Amino acid sequence: MEISDKLKFIKIAVFDQDSSSKKTSNDDYLGEVIIELQVLLSSGLLRETSHSLSKNKSLYS
């Protein structure tokens, strides 16, 4: 398997969640950013953390 040399980007959208529903239609859209994935991963800004709303999942923040 060969890994592509093409740049890979990630789009992150941020919403203010107003309810426990997973639908974003009722939530406030705060904005979004598109960033090169390698820049994000090598920045040192990511750290593993646990999220209080999902017991068996880990998120990166």
N, C-alpha and C positions, 0 to 999 in steps of 0.2 A: 504494500500500500504506500503510495507516494503522497506526501503532504504538499499541497499547492503553495507556490511562492506568492500567490496573490494576497494583497492586503485584505484582512477580514475586519469588518466593522460590526459594532453592536449598537443598537438603538435602545435607549432606556427612557421610558415614559414614567412620569411621576404623577400620582393621583392622591388627593386627600380623601381617604376612605371614610365615608359617612355612615356606613352600616356594615353588618357582618356578611352581606351578600357579596359574592364573587364578581357580580356584574359591575362594570365601571360606569354604566350609563347614569347612575345617580351620584357619582363621585365628582369632585372638582378636579379638573385637569390643571396641573400646575406647570407643566412644561416637559420638554424632552431634550435629550442630547444624543448625538451620534458620535462615537469615538472609535478609533482604531483599537481593536481588541488587544493587540500586543502592548500598546501604550498603557492601557488600563491594567493589564496583568503585571507589567513590569514596574508600575508606579510605586508599589509598596503601600498603597492606600487601602488595599483589600485585606481584610482580616476575617477569619471565620468567627461567627457568633451564632447564638441560638435566638430564635424568635419566640416571644411569649405566646403568640397565637397558634403556632404550629409546633407541637411537642416533638415530633419525630423528624423534623426537617432542619437543615442548617442553611443559613443564608450568608451571603458575603456583604459586608458593608464597609 
